[in-house]
Amino acid sequence: MTLNDLKIIGAMLYVCEGTKVRRDFRTKNGYVYSIELTNSDFKIIKIFSRFLKKIIEADWNRVKGQVFLYPDLVEKELVKYWSDASGIPINQFQKSIILKVKNGKFTASPFGTFKLRYACKDDFLKLQSIIKEVWRDARVV
């Protein structure tokens, strides 16, 4: 895969699965400029992590991971699983969220769900610029 392929894939993954800019009501006219992507697919987390490292050039010491799981899953095993997928050291994981009730309408992932979080306004704006470039190159704007 070329770096250009990785740039396009990473940008589109974020467009589809990433958390968008949102208001921070703790300050007047404040916004949260955090790159966050949540998913239960190992491959999506792995390639988005590669995108952050190689294209965004994220400060990996500031990247955080968080696991969402049900009580019948083993937290320690899932943290290791997602650490391996994301390349985020376990000591950079935030407290796991243990969900209380399973919704009977879907089958929960046996690996839980993972959130990758990176708070850096400059890199958030860099990502937005890349997304605009990808849309422009695709001739959809």
Secondary structure by P-SEA (a helix, b strand, c coil): ccaaaaaaaaaaaaaccccccccccccccccccccccccccaaaaaaaaaaaacccccccccbbbbbbbcccccaaaaaaaaaaacccccccccbbbbbcccccccccccccbbbbbbbcaaaaaaaaaaaaaaaaaaccc
